Amino acid sequence: MEDSVMLGVEGIKKTILHGGTREKPKFITGTKVTFHFRTQLCNDDRTVIDDSKKAGMPMEMVIGNMFKLDVWETLLMSMHIGEVAEFWCDVIHTGLYPIVAKSLRRIAVGKDPVDWHIHTCGMANMFAYHSLGYDDLDELQKEPQPLNFVMELLKVQQPSEYDRESWALNDEERVKAVPVLHGQGNKLFKQGRYEDATLKYKEAIMCIKNVQTKEKAWEAPWLKLEKMANMLTLNYCQCLLCMEEYYEVIEHTSDIINQHPGAMKAFYLRGKAHMEVWNEAEAKDDFMRVLDLDPGMKKTVKKELAVLKMRMEVKNEEDRLKYKGMFAKIAREEESLELEIPEQTSPAQESPEEETAEEQTNSMQTSLEQITLAQSGPEQTPSELLSSDHVIPEHNNYSSTPEQTTREAATPEQLNAVQILLEQSTSEETSPEHATPEPTCPEQADQDPVSSDSEQMTPAQMTPEYSTPANEP
């Protein structure tokens, strides 16, 4: 184990934990370095802030590519392949670590390291800068302090030994790479490989944006790069349109139109996207705007408007049939529901004739007693009027038995009184509203109910003390 202060570098102390097995590699501008790192606080607990091994992916860096934490280049260039060393770095070298760590953490979870400030205003960016989104990094940014870096050098590749990605290029190389990526994207688009083409266009756009951030906004160099970026973005949207990502097309083209209202192709692509999602009015407006910007597009615009009209007619007819069928289905369901649920009447709505048999019997008996008392005089009681000595003449609703016809005739006054009484009582008993069905035996099932009632009043049921032998004068 070696503990020494690195010569010529202030504020760095190196401790070798494990020596490398190979000779020290050659480091030049463009050399790609692959390594693991662990960042620790310089406290008694040696608190770990970040660890690439726990994140599951090693760190890659290109020497001379203006990495924000340039002290790491110094540390790695002092190591052998396979070596593990610990570096104590003073605060003068660690001030930017929180910002670098934020980007590394986003990369580790598959996020864009710089997209956190996209689509926000300057004020929002200012507040976002002061809050990194991680409490430990925010604290470290407020109070910078020395840090320990434990590094393991895994691999060193020379510029000719690997394919350089756009992030590993310098500004001049990025500008040169844009036309190459553009041409590759166009070739893939013609082959129908739209998703692969979007990757090439997106990579070219990122190269331009990285260079553009170093130029002053709205000056000639910046505007030149902006024009290139818009052209690539519209090609990107063309691929998205073929991939049926219509709403994303509307979003990107609207961003371009807001900044550059004269972008004819942006209006055209947005109009086609609106047409695909049935935004008829918006599509018409965009196509008419295309015609205003470029009258030479008249034939194309006329064709697109005809297609839009035909598609809307087809959709409206489909909607009409769909809603018609839906309403018919609802009507059938309501009708079947009404058939399944019978109407129920409340007790207050029931007919007054629907009385129980017991109530009807009591009512008839009460009425009969009242009539009898009203029509019988003081000399004659109901028992005398109903005496078996009197013969009741034949009535429409009663049939006389042989025994009754042999009785001695009663006086005319008695006959009249009894007949009136029986007619009134019979009309009350035989009324359809008050008639109570009597239990019948099988032999009486076919007989008239009124006749059955009269036949049940046999002489044996008369009061015996008022009966008179049939042979009396």
C-alpha positions in Angstrom: 0.0 0.0 0.0 1.4 3.3 -1.0 0.4 6.6 0.6 1.8 9.7 -1.2 0.9 13.2 -2.3 0.8 13.4 -6.0 3.6 15.6 -7.3 2.6 18.7 -9.1 -1.0 18.5 -8.1 -2.3 20.4 -5.1 -4.9 19.1 -2.8 -4.8 15.4 -3.9 -3.5 12.4 -1.9 -3.4 8.9 -3.4 -3.5 5.6 -1.6 -3.1 2.4 -3.6 -5.4 -0.4 -2.3 -4.6 -3.0 -5.0 -1.8 -2.7 -7.6 -2.5 -3.3 -11.2 -1.4 -6.4 -13.1 -0.5 -4.6 -16.3 1.8 -1.8 -17.4 0.5 1.7 -17.3 -1.5 2.5 -20.5 -1.0 5.5 -22.8 -3.6 8.3 -22.3 -4.2 10.7 -25.2 -7.1 13.0 -26.2 -9.9 10.7 -27.3 -8.8 7.8 -25.1 -11.9 6.0 -23.6 -11.6 4.9 -20.0 -13.9 2.5 -18.3 -13.9 2.3 -14.5 -15.8 1.9 -11.2 -15.9 4.5 -8.5 -17.2 5.0 -5.0 -17.6 8.4 -3.4 -17.3 8.8 0.4 -17.5 11.7 2.9 -14.3 12.3 4.9 -16.0 11.6 8.3 -15.6 8.9 10.8 -18.3 6.7 9.3 -16.9 7.3 5.7 -20.5 7.7 4.5 -21.0 6.5 0.9 -22.6 9.0 -1.4 -22.5 7.1 -4.7 -21.3 3.7 -5.8 -21.2 2.5 -9.5 -21.0 -1.1 -8.5 -24.3 -0.9 -6.6 -25.8 1.0 -9.5 -24.8 -2.0 -11.7 -22.9 -0.2 -14.4 -19.4 1.1 -14.8 -18.5 4.7 -15.7 -17.2 5.6 -19.1 -15.2 8.8 -19.9 -13.3 10.1 -22.8 -10.0 11.9 -22.0 -9.9 15.5 -23.2 -13.7 15.7 -23.7 -14.1 18.6 -21.2 -15.7 16.5 -18.5 -17.1 18.7 -15.8 -15.2 17.0 -13.0 -11.8 17.3 -14.7 -10.0 16.1 -11.6 -11.1 12.6 -12.4 -9.0 12.6 -15.6 -6.0 13.4 -13.4 -6.8 10.6 -11.0 -7.3 8.0 -13.8 -4.3 8.9 -15.8 -2.1 8.0 -12.7 -3.4 4.4 -12.6 -2.6 1.0 -14.1 -5.3 -1.3 -15.6 -6.7 -3.4 -12.8 -5.5 -1.0 -10.1 -7.7 0.0 -7.1 -6.8 3.3 -5.4 -8.3 5.8 -3.0 -7.9 9.5 -3.6 -8.5 12.2 -1.0 -9.4 15.4 -2.9 -9.6 18.8 -1.3 -12.7 21.1 -1.6 -11.0 23.0 -4.5 -11.5 19.8 -6.7 -14.9 18.7 -5.5 -17.1 21.8 -5.8 -18.9 20.5 -9.0 -19.4 17.0 -7.8 -23.1 17.4 -6.8 -24.0 18.4 -10.3 -22.0 15.6 -11.9 -23.5 13.1 -9.4 -27.0 14.2 -10.3 -26.4 13.4 -14.0 -24.8 10.1 -13.2 -27.7 9.0 -11.0 -30.2 9.9 -13.8 -28.1 7.9 -16.3 -28.1 4.9 -13.9 -31.9 4.8 -13.9 -32.2 5.2 -17.7 -33.1 8.9 -17.7 -31.7 11.7 -19.9 -29.0 13.5 -17.8 -30.0 16.9 -19.1 -33.8 16.7 -19.8 -34.7 18.0 -16.4 -34.4 21.6 -17.5 -36.1 21.2 -20.9 -39.5 23.0 -21.5 -39.1 25.3 -18.5 -38.6 29.0 -18.3 -35.5 30.8 -17.1 -36.9 31.4 -13.6 -37.8 27.7 -13.3 -34.3 26.7 -14.4 -32.9 29.0 -11.7 -34.8 27.3 -8.9 -34.2 23.8 -10.4 -30.4 24.6 -10.3 -30.6 25.4 -6.6 -32.4 22.2 -5.8 -30.9 19.1 -7.4 -33.7 16.8 -6.3 -31.5 14.8 -3.9 -31.2 15.9 -0.2 -27.6 14.7 0.2 -26.4 16.5 -3.0 -28.3 19.6 -2.0 -26.5 19.6 1.4 -23.1 19.0 -0.3 -23.7 21.8 -2.7 -24.5 24.2 0.1 -21.4 23.3 2.1 -18.7 21.9 -0.2 -16.2 19.6 1.6 -13.3 17.3 0.8 -14.2 13.8 -0.6 -12.7 10.4 -1.0 -12.9 8.7 -4.4 -12.1 5.0 -4.5 -11.5 4.0 -8.2 -10.9 0.8 -10.1 -9.5 1.1 -13.6 -11.1 -1.6 -15.8 -10.3 -0.8 -19.4 -8.5 1.7 -21.6 -9.3 2.1 -25.3 -7.5 4.2 -27.9 -9.6 6.4 -30.3 -9.2 3.9 -33.1 -10.3 0.9 -31.0 -14.0 1.9 -30.5 -16.9 3.6 -32.3 -17.2 7.0 -30.9 -20.7 8.0 -29.8 -22.0 11.6 -30.1 -21.5 12.3 -26.4 -17.8 11.4 -26.8 -17.2 13.9 -29.6 -15.9 17.5 -29.3 -17.9 20.4 -30.8 -16.1 20.3 -34.1 -16.6 16.5 -34.4 -20.3 16.9 -33.5 -20.9 19.4 -36.3 -19.2 17.1 -38.8 -21.3 14.1 -37.5 -24.7 15.8 -38.1 -24.8 15.3 -42.0 -23.6 11.7 -41.6 -26.4 10.9 -39.1 -28.9 12.8 -41.2 -28.1 10.7 -44.3 -28.3 7.4 -42.3 -31.7 8.4 -41.0 -33.0 9.2 -44.5 -31.8 5.8 -45.8 -33.5 4.0 -43.0 -36.7 5.9 -43.6 -36.8 4.9 -47.3 -36.3 1.3 -46.2 -39.4 1.6 -43.9 -37.3 1.3 -40.7 -38.9 4.2 -39.1 -38.0 3.5 -35.5 -34.3 3.1 -36.4 -34.5 6.3 -38.4 -35.8 8.2 -35.4 -32.7 7.2 -33.4 -30.4 8.7 -36.0 -32.4 11.9 -36.3 -32.5 12.2 -32.5 -28.8 11.7 -32.2 -28.1 14.4 -34.8 -30.4 16.8 -33.0 -28.6 16.2 -29.7 -25.3 17.0 -31.4 -26.6 20.3 -32.7 -28.2 21.3 -29.4 -24.9 20.6 -27.5 -23.0 22.9 -29.8 -25.9 25.5 -29.9 -25.8 26.0 -26.2 -22.4 27.6 -26.5 -23.6 30.1 -29.1 -25.4 33.4 -28.4 -29.1 33.1 -29.0 -30.6 34.5 -32.2 -27.2 35.4 -33.7 -26.1 34.0 -37.1 -24.3 30.9 -35.8 -27.1 30.1 -33.5 -29.8 30.6 -36.2 -27.9 28.3 -38.6 -27.8 25.5 -36.0 -31.5 26.2 -35.2 -32.5 25.7 -38.9 -30.6 22.4 -39.0 -32.2 21.3 -35.8 -35.8 22.1 -37.1 -35.2 20.3 -40.3 -34.1 17.2 -38.4 -37.0 17.5 -36.0 -39.5 17.6 -38.9 -37.9 14.4 -40.4 -38.2 12.9 -36.9 -41.9 13.8 -36.9 -42.4 12.3 -40.4 -41.2 9.0 -38.9 -43.6 9.4 -35.9 -46.4 10.0 -38.3 -45.7 6.7 -40.1 -45.5 5.0 -36.6 -49.0 6.5 -35.8 -47.7 8.6 -33.0 -50.0 11.4 -33.9 -50.2 13.4 -30.7 -46.4 13.5 -30.4 -46.3 14.9 -33.9 -48.7 17.6 -32.9 -46.6 18.4 -29.9 -43.3 18.7 -31.7 -44.6 20.6 -34.7 -46.5 23.0 -32.5 -43.2 23.8 -30.7 -41.6 24.7 -34.0 -44.6 26.7 -35.2 -44.6 28.8 -31.9 -41.0 29.8 -32.5 -41.1 29.9 -36.3 -44.6 30.7 -37.6 -43.4 30.4 -41.2 -42.4 26.8 -41.1 -44.7 25.4 -43.8 -43.7 21.8 -43.4 -44.5 22.0 -39.7 -48.1 23.1 -40.6 -48.4 20.3 -43.2 -47.3 17.6 -40.8 -49.5 18.9 -38.0 -52.5 19.1 -40.4 -52.0 15.4 -41.3 -51.8 14.5 -37.6 -55.0 16.4 -36.8 -56.7 14.6 -39.7 -55.8 11.2 -38.3 -57.2 12.0 -34.9 -60.5 13.5 -36.3 -59.7 17.1 -35.5 -61.5 18.4 -38.7 -61.4 22.2 -37.9 -57.7 22.1 -36.9 -56.7 20.1 -39.9 -58.5 22.5 -42.3 -56.8 25.5 -40.6 -53.3 24.0 -41.0 -53.8 23.0 -44.6 -55.1 26.5 -45.5 -52.0 27.9 -43.7 -49.8 25.7 -45.9 -51.5 27.1 -49.0 -50.9 30.7 -47.7 -47.2 30.0 -47.1 -46.6 28.1 -50.4 -49.2 28.5 -53.2 -47.3 25.8 -55.1 -48.8 23.3 -52.6 -52.3 24.0 -54.0 -52.7 20.6 -55.6 -51.4 18.7 -52.6 -53.6 20.7 -50.2 -56.7 20.1 -52.4 -56.0 16.4 -52.3 -55.6 16.4 -48.5 -58.9 18.4 -48.0 -60.8 15.9 -50.2 -59.4 13.0 -48.2 -60.3 14.8 -45.0 -63.9 15.4 -46.2 -64.3 11.7 -47.2 -62.9 10.4 -43.9 -65.2 12.7 -41.9 -68.3 11.6 -43.9 -67.4 7.9 -43.2 -66.8 8.6 -39.5 -70.1 10.5 -39.1 -72.0 7.7 -40.8 -70.3 5.2 -38.5 -71.2 7.3 -35.5 -74.8 7.6 -36.6 -75.2 3.8 -36.9 -73.4 3.2 -33.7 -75.5 5.6 -31.7 -78.7 4.3 -33.4 -77.9 0.8 -32.4 -77.0 1.9 -28.9 -80.3 3.7 -28.4 -82.3 0.8 -29.7 -80.5 -1.5 -27.4 -81.3 0.8 -24.4 -85.0 0.9 -25.4 -85.1 -3.0 -25.6 -83.5 -3.2 -22.2 -86.0 -0.8 -20.7 -88.9 -2.7 -22.2 -87.7 -6.0 -21.0 -87.2 -4.5 -17.5 -90.8 -3.2 -17.4 -92.1 -6.7 -18.3 -90.1 -8.3 -15.6 -91.3 -6.0 -12.9 -95.2 -6.2 -12.4 -97.1 -3.1 -11.3 -97.8 -3.0 -7.6 -100.7 -1.1 -6.0 -100.5 0.5 -2.7 -103.0 -0.4 0.1 -104.6 3.1 -0.4 -105.3 2.3 -4.1 -107.0 -1.0 -3.5 -110.7 -1.3 -4.4 -113.1 -1.0 -1.5 -114.8 -4.2 -2.6 -111.7 -6.2 -1.8 -112.8 -7.2 1.7 -112.1 -10.3 3.7 -114.9 -13.0 3.9 -115.2 -12.4 7.6 -115.8 -8.6 7.1 -118.4 -9.3 4.4 -120.3 -11.8 6.7 -120.4 -9.5 9.6 -121.7 -6.6 7.4 -124.5 -8.8 5.9 -125.6 -10.0 9.3 -125.7 -6.4 10.7 -127.7 -5.2 7.7 -130.2 -8.1 7.9 -130.8 -7.4 11.6 -131.5 -3.7 11.0 -133.9 -4.5 8.2 -135.8 -7.1 10.2 -136.2 -4.8 13.2 -137.4 -1.9 11.0 -140.1 -3.9 9.2 -141.5 -6.0 12.0 -144.2 -4.5 14.2 -144.5 -4.7 18.0 -147.1 -7.5 17.7 -144.9 -9.7 15.5 -141.3 -10.8 16.1 -138.9 -12.1 13.5 -139.4 -15.5 14.9 -143.2 -15.3 14.3 -142.7 -14.1 10.8 -140.4 -16.9 10.0 -142.7 -19.5 11.6 -143.0 -22.8 9.7 -146.8 -22.4 9.8 -146.6 -19.9 6.9 -146.1 -20.9 3.3 -143.6 -18.7 1.4 -144.8 -18.1 -2.2 -142.4 -19.1 -5.0 -139.7 -16.4 -5.7 -137.4 -16.0 -8.7 -134.4 -16.8 -6.5 -135.9 -19.5 -4.3 -137.5 -22.9 -5.0 -140.1 -24.3 -2.7 -139.7 -27.8 -1.3 -142.6 -30.3 -1.1 -142.7 -29.9 2.6 -143.1 -26.1 2.3 -146.1 -26.4 -0.1 -148.0 -28.6 2.3 -147.9 -26.0 5.0 -151.0 -24.0 6.0 -151.2 -20.7 4.3 -150.4 -17.7 6.4 -152.4 -14.5 6.5 -151.9 -12.0 3.6 -150.4 -9.4 5.9 -147.8 -11.8 7.2 -147.0 -13.1 3.8 -146.4 -9.6 2.5 -144.1 -8.7 5.4 -142.1 -11.9 5.1 -141.8 -11.6 1.4 -140.5 -8.0 1.6 -138.1 -9.0 4.3 -136.7 -12.0 2.4 -136.4 -10.1 -0.9 -134.3 -7.4 0.8 -132.1 -9.8 2.7 -131.7 -12.0 -0.5 -130.7 -9.0 -2.6 -128.1 -8.1 0.1 -126.8 -11.7 0.2 -126.7 -12.3 -3.5 -125.2 -9.0 -4.5 -122.0 -9.5 -6.5 -120.2 -7.0 -4.4 -121.0 -8.7 -1.1 -121.4 -12.3 -2.1 -119.0 -14.6 -0.2 -118.4 -18.0 -1.7 -119.5 -20.8 0.5 -117.6 -24.1 0.7 -119.4 -26.6 -1.5 -119.3 -30.3 -1.8 -118.5 -31.9 -5.1 -122.2 -32.6 -5.8 -123.1 -28.9 -5.4 -120.2 -27.5 -7.5 -122.4 -27.0 -10.6 -125.4 -25.6 -8.9 -126.4 -21.9 -8.8 -125.0 -20.2 -5.7 -128.2 -18.5 -4.9 -130.3 -21.6 -5.2 -127.9 -23.5 -3.0 -128.4 -20.8 -0.3 -132.1 -21.1 -0.4 -132.1 -24.9 -0.4 -130.0 -24.9 2.8 -133.0 -23.3 4.7 -134.9 -26.6 5.3 -137.9 -26.9 7.6 -135.7 -28.6 10.1 -133.8 -25.3 10.5 -136.9 -23.3 11.3 -137.7 -22.5 14.9 -139.5 -25.7 16.2 -141.8 -24.0 18.7 -143.5 -22.0 15.9 -143.9 -24.9 13.5 -147.4 -26.3 12.8 -148.3 -29.8 11.5 -148.9 -29.8 7.8 -152.5 -31.3 8.1 -153.9 -28.5 10.2 -156.6 -26.4 8.6 
